C-alpha cells in the first residue's frame, strides 16, 4: 500500500553523491510575515514515499489555506425536479502547485521528491496545508503556519 514516510518543509536539500544520503537544511513549520496577504518567495518540500506498484504514477502537491472554524458548511442546493442534474460541487480552496509523473519499480522501492515551491500565497493567518496526492489518493499532509 502506498504511503508517505517523510513530508518536510525546509530551505534546501542536498544529496551526497557518494552515499545517496539526503541532507535537510533549515527545516521549518511556520513563517512570520509583517502583514497579510503575504507571499513566501520559496521553500523546498521534501517527500519520501514507498509502496507503489511497478509502472508510471502521477503525483500532485496541493496547497490549502486555513478554513474559518466558525463557518458552518452550507448544505448542497436541492433539486427541484427528479430529472435535473446534481448541482456542481462547491469550489475547493486547495490549489495544485505541482504535477509530475514518476516511475516505480515495485513496492519495496523508496522514492523521493524534492520540489522547490515558489511564491506561495498566504492570504490570512493560520495553518496552511501542503498535501501529497498520488494517482488521485492523498498520501499525507503537513501544516505550515503563517503569523504576524
Helices and strands as residue ranges (DSSP letters): E 3-10, E 12-15, E 22-25, E 30-32, E 38-50, E 55-64, E 95-104, E 110-122, E 126-134, E 137-147
